[in-house]
Amino acid sequence: MPVASVFRAIVRRSALPETCVLAVVSVLVVVGAAGSMPALAVVALAGAAGSTLAGVRLSRLAAGPDAPTLGTPGGRLARRRAARPRRAAALLHAAVVSAGLTAAVLPLVAVGGRSTAAVAGLAGTAALLGGGLFSLPRRAATPGRLWWRRLLDGAVAGACLVFTAWLLLPYAGVPTPVRLVAAVAIGLLAGSVLALLTGPDRASGITRCRAGAGLILLALTLLAALPTGVGRAALLAVAPLVIGVLLTAAGVRRVVEAGGEPPLAPVVWPRVVVPAIGVVLAVVHQLQSGQLPDHTTVVLALAAVPALVARELLNVGPQTTQAQTTPTQATPTQATPAHTAPAHTAPPPTAETGAGKTGAGAVVGEPVPVGRAALLRALAARSESATGTLLVVDLHLTEVPGVSARDDVAAEAVRRARAVTAVDDEVIDLAGSGFAVVTGVAALLAYALGARLLEALDRPYEVSGAVLRSRASVGLAELAHGRPEDVLRQADLARRRAVQLGRDRIEWYDAYLEEQLVRRLDLERELPGAVARGELDLVYQPVIGLADRLPVGTEALLRWRSPVLGTVFPAELLPVAEDLDIVGELGVWVLDRACRQVAEWSVGGRRLWMAVNVTTRELISPDFVPRTAAVLAAHGVAPDQLVIEVAEPRVCTELPTVVARLAGLRSLGIRTALDDFRAEQASLAQLRRLPIDLLKVGPEVTEASRDRPLLDVVVTVADRLGAELVAEGLESAHQVEAACRAGCRYGQGYELARPATAERVEAYFEEFPSASR
């Protein structure tokens, strides 16, 4: 007997019936999608299954032992309050049955009357759901500002979903007003359900009832909005209908049992991701259908902007008011008894407390917290707020002053930050590595605050009789993304990304950013010593003469075969090498290996050139020209078999030195090439100064018919300078023909020959025994 009792308790509390119903409904949807069963029949069967189970649950709750008795203490008012759950269960039971009957009768109604039947069922179900939700016990009132914030959150998502529904609903044979009303109803219902299921009270019974009611109405609205003959589109109503009735029953059970969970942290990402995905799918559908956007589409697309602006203004409005009315408060370490000074009197500024604010509503003499621990405390104090942003600011002085001067600059930077932030914003000095700002505003206003900080910190600093300048970088992370330690780590990662991208910029944290930074750290850890470990390799891409299609040379391309990171290409490898100051070591290895390889290929009398890419930093080093000559002599390679390539976009920064080095190479007989030529006016101006033998242009230059006069200028200038054109990146026969017509003598690209190992390239050369240049 005790075993049977335990078994019954487990079954009664488990979700086995709901799981079975969902499994059956899933099978029905698959069958309907395959066309083996009419879509409305699937809707009817699924709705009947879900409504039956939910109706049984609700009927037990309405007539169960939880019903109040005449002996309930507290009088008539207490008995009425105790009867609310039972009355709500009865009304919601009727609503669930009404929804199930509406779905069940649709296949039995004539085709012309299905929309009318669906609208009638929707109206009756909506009335019963409204009465049931009104009968639920009252919750504690939400504070006004928080209530408006949640409303505007839902409004932004709802506007996007209304736009999505407008584009996805069938428009053939449907009047525009009917389609618009249906789209607004579907979008607002979906937005409300999304806001309920991602809010802090999503675990409460009342929230589950409201979300379930919204899903039921969404499903019936879809059935009423879809015109007759839409076929499988009716299957879209199955999931919200079944989940809605089951969620309503579960919510009423939670209310009756008076169970619940404390408020949870809001789940923000579904409110952003789900509407965004819906908008993308709707726009793709619009483009595929070929329908041009009308005035209604444009208005609906812009409907989210007012709600978004109001949402940001709501975040900043109360802070401005507080900045004007809140008196100065002492910190715990410098607390002043209330009877020793009037409330309006502020303590005088001291050297220990730092500079106060200078703007409107500023606090003078307020101390500046220092250190990581103080920042974590500030983040923990704001963890209950649904919004907020952490800004971590890095300061990099362009000069190298003394320790006292750096401290003076840091103190002045904190003072400037306090001058541009609001009173509620907290500025924390990170003791030598910059400072942080904890603000209660959300994305847009936090980014604007970061821009103001960059502008304020960019002004010169006059300290110790010298004028210093700094370059700041700002990393931002939202407080809702996790614990204080996680938020600080995310903002610091964003700051490091801003530093890597050149400073004087603002970067937001996202998951992809973290992946990039982790990848960067792995590269910085593994790259030193890669030469000694023998992990570097070269592949070679042949250069072909476009007139006779014979190979004339190759280009050496660097690859790092890391056992930890896999194959790393130069675009990712070289920036890390430059930051680690080992690009010279890599360049020496590449030049030596490339010259050794061209020497091996020249044994049989074949005359091919080898092009080697060098960075501007390598080229301008004082020993580059003699070192290159020594490598050629060591391997017995003729100077005209080596081509030194330098990328055009980075030449201008060191143009005089680059010109001198290229001239030195040409004096030895080594040929030079300008890679990645952009054919712009500035490029043409510096082209006349560069001593080059080859000019490499991309297919975007050779194919640009509208820029044909500019291309003619490039060809003319190259002819006058004695430079030959090489078209690179040729990936189709059309591009090869365009390069020939443009006047390019040589070409390289996947259409002509792909990069390969030395052995494969040598086998490729064997197919052209007469190739000798």
JOSULSUL-V780960 format. One record per helix or strand of 3 or more residues. SS is the DSSP state (hx for helix, st for strand). FROM is the first residue (numbers start at 1). LEN is the number of residues. Records with the same first field share a line. If there is no record, write none. Layout:
BEGIN
SS=FROM-LEN, FROM-LEN
END
This chain:
BEGIN
hx=2-12, 16-18, 39-25, 75-34, 111-25, 144-25, 176-23, 205-21, 231-26, 269-21, 295-7, 303-23, 332-3, 338-3, 372-10, 403-18, 443-15, 479-3, 484-17, 511-17, 570-11, 583-19, 616-4, 624-12, 639-3, 648-3, 652-16, 681-7, 699-4, 705-17, 733-10, 758-9
st=389-9, 426-4, 435-5, 461-3, 466-3, 470-9, 505-4, 536-10, 551-12, 566-4, 609-6, 642-6, 671-7, 694-5, 724-5, 746-4
END
